[in-house]
Amino acid sequence: MTDIFVLLSGLKDPRNILDILLVSLLIYFVLRLFRGTLAIQLLRGMMIIGLIFLILTQTIDLVAVGWLLRVSAPIILFAIPVIFQPELRRALERVGRSAPLAMRRSQSAMAQHIVTEVVRAAEQMAERKHGALIVFEGATGLADAIERGVRINADISTELLVTIFYPNTALHDGAVIISGDKLVAASCVLPLTQRDLGDSQFGTRHRAAIGITEQSDAMSVVVSEETGAISVARNGRILRLDSNRLRKLLSDFYNP
């Protein structure tokens, strides 16, 4: 109990207040990076348990518990990177991304052509309820996903997209990846998000669309095979929309 009063008395120094604020901000940003993942629940549980044990050791002289905390602290620090390896990798990738404006390679005329062709294809496939998944590469390269697909390197057109995603064709199962002004690959396998999406109408395509945006700054367009609904995923989030809204989001992606 005495230690707590000593800590509180130290708040008179502005540097201590700044120190506490910086630590609080660090914890806040860490929680934001893990938000929406399965790891956030485990992280919160570890913090709550650690706080409870800390309070007990400070208020009640529990020698054995204090010794256990001191001994286990280094082990926990080494275990955290192993437990949270996927989430830490995604978080560091997000922090290290360059500004999209500096990396965007598309000219306005070319971008307008891509947007027009993709929106037209999405409208046709939505009307026919042909499932589709189109990924737009951002500043973060998607070489791993491209290598797992079939190389095409073709000009982007409505007819090409509609043909690729026609049911039972050789390349319809998987994602199409657009890089710059080219459709570089089709039938690409993407990582699936592990989050609970809370909507039974979101299937494997939607999970793949979200998964790739959790690991990169890419943008995904999904057409549902069951409902014909058009959705856009970015930054680990997904939104249903109409073709007009799709056109605006794609334009903003190419011309931020």
C-alpha positions as CSV (number, residue, x, y, z in Angstrom):
1,M,0.0,0.0,0.0
2,T,2.9,2.3,0.8
3,D,4.3,1.9,-2.7
4,I,1.0,3.1,-4.2
5,F,1.1,6.3,-2.1
6,V,4.7,6.8,-3.2
7,L,3.6,6.5,-6.9
8,L,0.7,8.9,-6.4
9,S,3.0,11.5,-4.8
10,G,5.2,11.3,-7.8
11,L,2.5,12.7,-10.0
12,K,3.4,16.2,-8.8
13,D,6.3,16.0,-11.3
14,P,5.0,16.9,-14.9
15,R,7.6,14.4,-16.3
16,N,5.9,11.6,-14.5
17,I,2.5,12.6,-15.9
18,L,4.0,12.7,-19.4
19,D,5.5,9.3,-18.8
20,I,2.1,7.8,-17.8
21,L,0.4,9.4,-20.8
22,L,3.0,8.0,-23.2
23,V,2.6,4.5,-21.7
24,S,-1.2,4.8,-21.9
25,L,-1.0,5.9,-25.6
26,L,1.3,2.9,-26.4
27,I,-1.1,0.5,-24.8
28,Y,-4.0,2.1,-26.7
29,F,-2.3,1.9,-30.1
30,V,-1.3,-1.8,-29.4
31,L,-4.9,-2.6,-28.7
32,R,-6.0,-0.7,-31.8
33,L,-3.6,-2.8,-33.9
34,F,-5.0,-6.0,-32.5
35,R,-8.6,-4.8,-32.7
36,G,-10.9,-7.2,-34.6
37,T,-8.6,-10.2,-34.2
38,L,-8.8,-13.3,-32.0
39,A,-5.6,-12.2,-30.2
40,I,-7.4,-9.2,-28.7
41,Q,-9.4,-11.4,-26.3
42,L,-6.2,-13.3,-25.2
43,L,-4.3,-10.0,-24.8
44,R,-7.1,-8.5,-22.7
45,G,-7.2,-11.6,-20.5
46,M,-3.5,-11.5,-19.9
47,M,-3.6,-7.8,-19.0
48,I,-6.5,-8.3,-16.6
49,I,-4.8,-11.3,-14.9
50,G,-1.5,-9.5,-14.7
51,L,-3.2,-6.4,-13.2
52,I,-5.0,-8.5,-10.6
53,F,-1.8,-10.2,-9.5
54,L,0.0,-6.8,-9.4
55,I,-2.7,-5.3,-7.1
56,L,-2.6,-8.3,-4.9
57,T,1.2,-8.3,-4.5
58,Q,1.2,-4.5,-3.8
59,T,-1.7,-4.5,-1.3
60,I,-1.1,-7.8,0.4
61,D,2.4,-9.1,1.1
62,L,2.2,-12.2,-1.0
63,V,5.8,-13.3,-1.2
64,A,5.2,-16.5,-3.3
65,V,3.0,-14.7,-5.8
66,G,5.5,-11.9,-6.2
67,W,8.3,-14.3,-6.7
68,L,6.2,-16.2,-9.3
69,L,5.6,-12.9,-11.2
70,R,9.2,-12.0,-11.2
71,V,10.3,-15.4,-12.5
72,S,7.6,-15.8,-15.1
73,A,7.9,-12.2,-16.6
74,P,10.9,-13.0,-18.8
75,I,9.2,-16.2,-20.0
76,I,6.1,-14.3,-20.9
77,L,8.0,-11.7,-22.8
78,F,9.6,-14.4,-25.0
79,A,6.3,-16.2,-25.4
80,I,4.3,-13.2,-26.6
81,P,6.0,-13.0,-30.1
82,V,5.3,-16.7,-30.6
83,I,1.7,-16.5,-29.5
84,F,0.9,-13.4,-31.4
85,Q,3.1,-14.0,-34.4
86,P,0.4,-13.5,-37.2
87,E,-1.0,-10.5,-35.5
88,L,2.4,-8.9,-34.9
89,R,3.4,-9.4,-38.5
90,R,0.2,-7.8,-39.8
91,A,0.6,-4.9,-37.3
92,L,4.2,-4.2,-38.3
93,E,3.2,-4.4,-42.0
94,R,0.5,-1.7,-41.3
95,V,3.0,0.5,-39.5
96,G,5.6,0.1,-42.2
97,R,3.4,0.9,-45.2
98,S,4.2,4.0,-47.2
99,A,1.6,6.6,-48.0
100,P,-0.6,5.4,-50.9
101,L,-0.3,8.8,-52.6
102,A,3.4,8.5,-52.9
103,M,3.2,4.9,-54.2
104,R,0.2,5.1,-56.6
105,R,1.4,4.5,-60.1
106,S,-1.8,5.1,-62.0
107,Q,-2.6,8.1,-64.2
108,S,-6.0,9.6,-64.0
109,A,-7.1,8.5,-67.5
110,M,-5.9,5.0,-67.0
111,A,-7.5,4.9,-63.5
112,Q,-10.8,6.0,-65.0
113,H,-10.7,3.2,-67.6
114,I,-10.0,0.6,-64.9
115,V,-12.8,1.9,-62.7
116,T,-15.3,1.9,-65.6
117,E,-14.5,-1.6,-66.7
118,V,-14.5,-3.1,-63.2
119,V,-17.8,-1.4,-62.2
120,R,-19.4,-2.5,-65.4
121,A,-18.2,-6.1,-64.8
122,A,-19.4,-6.1,-61.2
123,E,-22.8,-4.9,-62.3
124,Q,-23.2,-7.6,-64.9
125,M,-21.9,-10.4,-62.5
126,A,-24.2,-9.1,-59.7
127,E,-27.2,-9.2,-62.0
128,R,-26.4,-12.8,-63.1
129,K,-25.3,-13.8,-59.5
130,H,-21.8,-14.9,-60.7
131,G,-19.5,-14.9,-57.8
132,A,-16.3,-12.8,-58.2
133,L,-13.3,-11.6,-56.2
134,I,-11.2,-8.8,-57.6
135,V,-8.2,-7.5,-55.6
136,F,-6.5,-4.2,-56.3
137,E,-2.8,-4.0,-55.3
138,G,-1.8,-1.0,-53.3
139,A,1.7,0.0,-52.0
140,T,2.2,-3.4,-50.4
141,G,3.2,-5.9,-53.1
142,L,1.1,-9.1,-53.5
143,A,3.8,-11.3,-55.1
144,D,3.1,-14.2,-52.8
145,A,-0.6,-14.3,-53.8
146,I,0.2,-13.7,-57.5
147,E,2.7,-16.6,-57.6
148,R,0.0,-19.0,-56.3
149,G,-2.3,-18.0,-59.2
150,V,-2.2,-18.2,-62.9
151,R,-0.3,-15.4,-64.7
152,I,-2.2,-13.5,-67.2
153,N,-0.8,-9.9,-67.6
154,A,-3.7,-8.8,-69.7
155,D,-5.4,-5.4,-70.3
156,I,-8.3,-4.9,-68.0
157,S,-11.7,-5.2,-69.6
158,T,-15.3,-6.0,-68.7
159,E,-15.4,-8.9,-71.0
160,L,-12.3,-10.5,-69.6
161,L,-13.5,-10.2,-66.0
162,V,-16.9,-11.6,-66.8
163,T,-15.4,-14.5,-68.7
164,I,-12.9,-15.4,-65.9
165,F,-15.7,-15.6,-63.3
166,Y,-18.2,-17.4,-65.5
167,P,-19.3,-20.4,-63.5
168,N,-17.3,-23.6,-64.0
169,T,-14.6,-22.0,-66.1
170,A,-11.0,-23.0,-65.3
171,L,-10.1,-19.8,-63.5
172,H,-13.4,-18.8,-61.8
173,D,-12.4,-20.2,-58.4
174,G,-10.1,-17.8,-56.7
175,A,-9.2,-14.1,-56.9
176,V,-8.1,-11.9,-59.7
177,I,-5.3,-9.4,-58.9
178,I,-5.0,-6.1,-60.6
179,S,-1.6,-4.3,-60.4
180,G,-1.2,-1.0,-62.1
181,D,-3.1,-1.1,-65.4
182,K,-2.8,-4.9,-65.8
183,L,-4.8,-7.9,-64.7
184,V,-1.7,-9.8,-63.6
185,A,-3.1,-13.1,-62.3
186,A,-6.3,-15.1,-61.8
187,S,-7.3,-18.1,-59.6
188,C,-5.2,-16.7,-56.8
189,V,-5.4,-18.2,-53.3
190,L,-5.8,-15.6,-50.6
191,P,-5.5,-15.8,-46.8
192,L,-8.8,-16.1,-45.0
193,T,-9.7,-13.8,-42.1
194,Q,-10.2,-15.6,-38.7
195,R,-12.6,-13.0,-37.4
196,D,-16.3,-13.6,-36.7
197,L,-18.0,-11.7,-39.4
198,G,-21.4,-11.9,-37.8
199,D,-23.2,-12.4,-41.1
200,S,-24.2,-15.8,-42.5
201,Q,-24.3,-14.4,-46.0
202,F,-20.5,-13.8,-45.9
203,G,-18.8,-16.8,-47.4
204,T,-15.3,-17.9,-48.3
205,R,-14.9,-15.2,-50.9
206,H,-15.7,-12.5,-48.4
207,R,-13.3,-14.0,-45.8
208,A,-10.6,-14.0,-48.5
209,A,-11.4,-10.4,-49.4
210,I,-11.0,-9.3,-45.8
211,G,-8.0,-11.5,-45.2
212,I,-5.9,-9.9,-47.9
213,T,-6.8,-6.4,-46.7
214,E,-5.7,-7.3,-43.1
215,Q,-2.2,-8.2,-44.4
216,S,-1.8,-5.4,-47.0
217,D,-3.2,-2.1,-48.1
218,A,-5.0,-3.7,-51.0
219,M,-8.7,-3.2,-51.8
220,S,-11.0,-6.1,-52.7
221,V,-14.3,-6.1,-54.5
222,V,-16.6,-9.1,-54.0
223,V,-19.7,-10.2,-55.8
224,S,-21.8,-12.7,-53.9
225,E,-22.8,-15.9,-55.7
226,E,-25.8,-16.4,-53.4
227,T,-27.3,-12.9,-53.3
228,G,-25.6,-10.9,-56.1
229,A,-24.6,-8.2,-53.6
230,I,-21.5,-6.2,-54.2
231,S,-19.1,-5.6,-51.3
232,V,-15.8,-3.8,-50.8
233,A,-13.2,-4.8,-48.3
234,R,-10.3,-2.6,-47.1
235,N,-8.2,-2.4,-43.9
236,G,-9.9,-5.6,-42.6
237,R,-13.4,-4.2,-42.9
238,I,-16.2,-5.0,-45.4
239,L,-19.1,-3.0,-46.6
240,R,-22.0,-3.8,-48.9
241,L,-22.8,-1.1,-51.5
242,D,-24.2,-0.3,-54.9
243,S,-22.4,0.4,-58.2
244,N,-22.3,4.2,-57.7
245,R,-20.6,3.9,-54.3
246,L,-18.3,1.3,-55.8
247,R,-17.2,3.7,-58.5
248,K,-16.5,6.4,-56.0
249,L,-14.4,4.1,-53.7
250,L,-12.4,2.8,-56.6
251,S,-11.7,6.3,-57.9
252,D,-10.6,7.3,-54.4
253,F,-8.3,4.3,-54.2
254,Y,-6.5,5.3,-57.4
255,N,-6.6,9.0,-56.8
256,P,-6.3,9.5,-53.0
